[in-house]
Amino acid sequence: MRLTNKQLQILDILCDGNEDNSPMDIGQLLEGLESKHSWRTTKQSMQFSIRALIKHGLMTKAEDRELRDSRLRVLLAASDLGRIVMGRNE
């Protein structure tokens, strides 16, 4: 499976996760990419990449939404396969 540089960076941020080990929402993922990898993108573009990573089984999207910042947010996390691909299967 070939991954783009951006897909690898997305997985990198998801593997890092939040400080409290909770799954990330798309806003946190976008912030992480901007701060760690210095690139910005739109939510729509990010959703395209997310769908591709989910299709390959490298990340998961929670069935339920969680209330964060007064809005219901979809939660995202690297899958076990995604962690293995990134060498973070501890």
Long-range contacts (C-beta under 8 A, 24 or more apart in sequence): 1-56, 3-58, 3-85, 6-39, 6-41, 6-49, 7-49, 7-52, 7-53, 7-58, 8-86, 9-33, 9-36, 9-37, 9-39, 10-46, 10-49, 10-50, 10-53, 10-59, 11-53, 11-58, 11-59, 11-78, 11-82, 11-85, 11-86, 12-36, 12-37, 12-86, 13-37, 14-59, 14-76, 14-77, 14-78, 14-82, 15-78, 15-82, 15-83, 15-86, 15-88, 17-77, 17-78, 22-75, 23-62, 23-75, 23-76, 23-77, 24-75, 24-76, 24-77, 25-66, 25-68, 25-73, 25-74, 25-75, 25-76, 26-50, 26-73, 26-74, 26-76, 27-69, 27-73, 29-76, 50-76, 53-82, 57-81, 57-82, 58-82, 58-85
